[in-house]
C-alpha cells in the first residue's frame, strides 16, 4: 500500500502547487473558471511526467538488478539429512 502513496502524491503535486499559486495571488482555488480543461490536462501531464521520472530515478538507484544473471537465485539448497 505504501509504495502506491508516493506516486499518487507526485501525480497530484502540480495540482496542489497550482492551487497554492491561486491562493497566494488572492484568487479563489475553488472557482471553476481557474480550472479549465486545457489547464487540467497540462497539470495531469506534468504530474504523470514527474511520477514516471521519479519511478525511473528510484529504479536506477535502488540497486535492483533488472536484467542479467542472478547467481544467488541460481544456487540450490542442499537437502537436510
N, CA, C and O of each residue as an XYZ file, in Angstrom:
324
protein
N       0.819     -1.196      0.000
C       0.000      0.000      0.000
C       0.864      1.261      0.000
O       0.561      2.230     -0.696
N       1.939      1.239      0.784
C       2.774      2.433      0.915
C       3.507      2.758     -0.389
O       3.814      3.920     -0.656
N       3.783      1.751     -1.186
C       4.506      2.030     -2.425
C       3.639      2.727     -3.464
O       4.160      3.239     -4.455
N       2.331      2.755     -3.256
C       1.436      3.458     -4.171
C       1.180      4.897     -3.747
O       0.733      5.710     -4.556
N       1.458      5.220     -2.492
C       1.171      6.555     -1.989
C       2.086      7.604     -2.617
O       1.618      8.674     -3.007
N       3.373      7.315     -2.719
C       4.329      8.291     -3.256
C       4.027      8.645     -4.711
O       4.014      9.833     -5.032
N       3.786      7.691     -5.611
C       3.443      8.078     -6.982
C       2.146      8.872     -7.078
O       2.033      9.781     -7.900
N       1.177      8.535     -6.249
C      -0.083      9.285     -6.264
C       0.155     10.719     -5.809
O      -0.369     11.660     -6.405
N       0.948     10.883     -4.748
C       1.273     12.232     -4.279
C       2.062     13.013     -5.324
O       1.835     14.209     -5.508
N       2.979     12.348     -6.001
C       3.755     13.020     -7.052
C       2.862     13.428     -8.218
O       3.073     14.480     -8.820
N       1.874     12.613     -8.539
C       0.965     12.957     -9.623
C       0.148     14.202     -9.278
O      -0.063     15.063    -10.131
N      -0.308     14.295     -8.035
C      -1.143     15.426     -7.627
C      -0.350     16.669     -7.240
O      -0.946     17.710     -6.965
N       0.972     16.586     -7.211
C       1.800     17.730     -6.838
C       1.558     18.967     -7.707
O       1.438     20.054     -7.141
N       1.477     18.882     -9.033
C       1.207     20.090     -9.827
C      -0.154     20.718     -9.524
O      -0.287     21.942     -9.548
N      -1.154     19.904     -9.241
C      -2.476     20.431     -8.902
C      -2.430     21.212     -7.593
O      -3.019     22.286     -7.474
N      -1.724     20.659     -6.620
C      -1.600     21.329     -5.320
C      -0.810     22.627     -5.469
O      -1.187     23.656     -4.908
N       0.281     22.577     -6.222
C       1.081     23.792     -6.416
C       0.288     24.875     -7.137
O       0.428     26.056     -6.817
N      -0.539     24.495     -8.101
C      -1.369     25.480     -8.796
C      -2.410     26.075     -7.858
O      -2.680     27.275     -7.905
N      -2.994     25.237     -7.004
C      -3.965     25.741     -6.025
C      -3.299     26.701     -5.045
O      -3.887     27.717     -4.677
N      -2.082     26.389     -4.622
C      -1.340     27.295     -3.736
C      -1.025     28.603     -4.457
O      -1.117     29.681     -3.869
N      -0.654     28.503     -5.728
C      -0.398     29.711     -6.523
C      -1.650     30.587     -6.606
O      -1.577     31.805     -6.446
N      -2.790     29.958     -6.856
C      -4.039     30.727     -6.910
C      -4.332     31.392     -5.573
O      -4.765     32.543     -5.527
N      -4.099     30.675     -4.502
C      -4.353     31.220     -3.175
C      -3.409     32.377     -2.856
O      -3.828     33.380     -2.279
N      -2.129     32.239     -3.232
C      -1.160     33.296     -2.961
C      -1.417     34.553     -3.785
O      -1.058     35.652     -3.362
N      -2.026     34.407     -4.942
C      -2.343     35.567     -5.781
C      -3.758     36.085     -5.519
O      -4.329     36.805     -6.338
N      -4.310     35.709     -4.369
C      -5.637     36.166     -3.922
C      -6.748     35.817     -4.904
O      -7.695     36.583     -5.084
N      -6.625     34.650     -5.538
C      -7.706     34.115     -6.362
C      -8.279     32.897     -5.656
O      -7.584     32.230     -4.890
N      -9.514     32.617     -5.909
C     -10.181     31.510     -5.241
C      -9.866     30.199     -5.957
O     -10.278     30.014     -7.102
N      -9.146     29.284     -5.305
C      -8.858     27.995     -5.952
C     -10.098     27.145     -6.199
O     -10.062     26.235     -7.027
N     -11.182     27.420     -5.504
C     -12.408     26.644     -5.693
C     -13.250     27.151     -6.858
O     -14.268     26.546     -7.194
N     -12.839     28.248     -7.473
C     -13.584     28.806     -8.607
C     -13.309     27.959     -9.853
O     -12.158     27.844    -10.273
N     -14.335     27.374    -10.442
C     -14.130     26.505    -11.606
C     -13.551     27.222    -12.833
O     -13.015     26.571    -13.730
N     -13.653     28.539    -12.877
C     -13.120     29.247    -14.049
C     -11.594     29.178    -14.115
O     -11.019     29.359    -15.188
N     -10.939     28.921    -12.999
C      -9.481     28.795    -12.998
C      -9.026     27.403    -13.438
O      -7.870     27.221    -13.823
N      -9.915     26.438    -13.384
C      -9.577     25.049    -13.694
C     -10.170     24.662    -15.054
O     -11.146     23.917    -15.133
N      -9.568     25.176    -16.102
C     -10.034     24.873    -17.453
C      -9.608     23.464    -17.857
O      -8.729     22.867    -17.235
N     -10.230     22.953    -18.887
C      -9.868     21.617    -19.375
C      -8.417     21.577    -19.826
O      -7.691     20.628    -19.529
N      -8.000     22.611    -20.544
C      -6.609     22.667    -21.023
C      -5.640     22.698    -19.840
O      -4.603     22.035    -19.862
N      -5.981     23.463    -18.819
C      -5.123     23.539    -17.637
C      -5.057     22.223    -16.892
O      -3.989     21.820    -16.431
N      -6.204     21.542    -16.768
C      -6.222     20.258    -16.079
C      -5.420     19.207    -16.836
O      -4.721     18.395    -16.230
N      -5.522     19.226    -18.160
C      -4.740     18.276    -18.961
C      -3.252     18.571    -18.813
O      -2.444     17.649    -18.700
N      -2.890     19.839    -18.813
C      -1.483     20.212    -18.643
C      -0.963     19.800    -17.275
O       0.140     19.266    -17.164
N      -1.749     20.043    -16.240
C      -1.341     19.648    -14.893
C      -1.258     18.126    -14.757
O      -0.360     17.604    -14.096
N      -2.187     17.429    -15.378
C      -2.147     15.970    -15.359
C      -0.935     15.415    -16.084
O      -0.306     14.463    -15.622
N      -0.609     16.014    -17.225
C       0.579     15.577    -17.972
C       1.849     15.855    -17.169
O       2.764     15.032    -17.135
N       1.895     17.012    -16.529
C       3.064     17.341    -15.706
C       3.182     16.367    -14.536
O       4.283     15.920    -14.213
N       2.063     16.037    -13.902
C       2.092     15.075    -12.809
C       2.519     13.694    -13.261
O       3.244     13.000    -12.547
N       2.077     13.291    -14.437
C       2.469     11.995    -14.980
C       3.959     11.955    -15.279
O       4.627     10.962    -14.992
N       4.482     13.032    -15.856
C       5.919     13.098    -16.151
C       6.726     13.038    -14.855
O       7.728     12.326    -14.781
N       6.299     13.776    -13.839
C       7.015     13.764    -12.562
C       7.009     12.359    -11.957
O       8.042     11.884    -11.484
N       5.861     11.698    -11.969
C       5.766     10.355    -11.397
C       6.631      9.362    -12.160
O       7.309      8.540    -11.544
N       6.621      9.423    -13.488
C       7.420      8.489    -14.290
C       8.910      8.741    -14.091
O       9.687      7.794    -13.967
N       9.312     10.007    -14.061
C      10.733     10.325    -13.851
C      11.188      9.822    -12.480
O      12.288      9.286    -12.352
N      10.362      9.989    -11.474
C      10.740      9.518    -10.150
C      10.798      7.988    -10.097
O      11.641      7.431     -9.394
N       9.914      7.302    -10.828
C       9.997      5.851    -10.916
C      11.320      5.427    -11.537
O      11.987      4.519    -11.040
N      11.692      6.082    -12.618
C      12.929      5.731    -13.309
C      14.134      6.008    -12.415
O      15.035      5.178    -12.306
N      14.146      7.174    -11.780
C      15.269      7.509    -10.903
C      15.339      6.576     -9.701
O      16.424      6.133     -9.323
N      14.215      6.281     -9.110
C      14.207      5.373     -7.957
C      14.634      3.971     -8.375
O      15.351      3.290     -7.642
N      14.200      3.549     -9.539
C      14.589      2.226    -10.014
C      16.056      2.133    -10.366
O      16.679      1.093    -10.153
N      16.619      3.207    -10.903
C      18.023      3.153    -11.300
C      18.965      3.269    -10.108
O      20.111      2.827    -10.185
N      18.505      3.850     -9.018
C      19.359      3.992     -7.843
C      18.990      3.040     -6.708
O      19.547      3.149     -5.615
N      18.081      2.124     -6.937
C      17.653      1.228     -5.867
C      18.584      0.039     -5.689
O      18.542     -0.629     -4.655
N      19.418     -0.233     -6.677
C      20.335     -1.351     -6.576
C      19.746     -2.664     -7.042
O      20.403     -3.699     -6.938
N      18.530     -2.651     -7.553
C      17.937     -3.877     -8.058
C      18.518     -4.222     -9.421
O      18.749     -3.346    -10.254
N      18.747     -5.492     -9.629
C      19.260     -5.947    -10.912
C      18.072     -6.321    -11.780
O      17.354     -7.272    -11.474
N      17.859     -5.578    -12.865
C      16.696     -5.807    -13.704
C      16.954     -6.806    -14.819
O      16.015     -7.397    -15.351
N      18.197     -6.998    -15.173
C      18.499     -7.956    -16.227
C      19.808     -8.651    -15.885
O      20.540     -8.230    -14.989
N      20.080     -9.697    -16.600
C      21.308    -10.439    -16.342
C      21.047    -11.616    -15.426
O      19.904    -11.945    -15.110
N      22.114    -12.231    -15.015
C      22.009    -13.441    -14.212
C      22.152    -13.109    -12.735
O      23.029    -12.341    -12.341
N      21.304    -13.679    -11.947
C      21.357    -13.522    -10.504
C      21.909    -14.812     -9.923
O      21.199    -15.814     -9.832
N      23.179    -14.786     -9.531
C      23.835    -16.001     -9.055
C      23.219    -16.541     -7.772
O      23.179    -17.755     -7.576
N      22.747    -15.680     -6.910
C      22.166    -16.143     -5.659
C      20.888    -16.939     -5.899
O      20.613    -17.897     -5.177
N      20.114    -16.557     -6.893
C      18.873    -17.264     -7.179
C      19.135    -18.596     -7.866
O      18.287    -19.488     -7.821
N      20.280    -18.746     -8.494
C      20.592    -19.962     -9.228
C      21.127    -21.066     -8.321
O      21.165    -22.228     -8.726
N      21.537    -20.725     -7.109
C      22.101    -21.727     -6.214
C      21.004    -22.638     -5.676
O      19.888    -22.201     -5.394
N      21.343    -23.883     -5.544
C      20.375    -24.826     -4.982
C      20.702    -25.062     -3.513
O      21.852    -24.958     -3.088
N      19.693    -25.371     -2.773
C      19.853    -25.609     -1.348
C      19.988    -27.117     -1.146
O      19.173    -27.901     -1.632
N      21.018    -27.498     -0.429
C      21.245    -28.909     -0.177
C      20.156    -29.431      0.752
O      19.770    -28.749      1.701
N      19.663    -30.630      0.488
C      18.623    -31.192      1.365
C      19.179    -31.518      2.744
O      20.354    -31.857      2.886
N      18.332    -31.416      3.752
C      18.739    -31.735      5.110
C      18.733    -33.237      5.314
O      17.918    -33.954      4.735
N      19.647    -33.698      6.139
C      19.720    -35.138      6.431
C      19.441    -35.394      7.863
O      19.457    -36.546      8.299
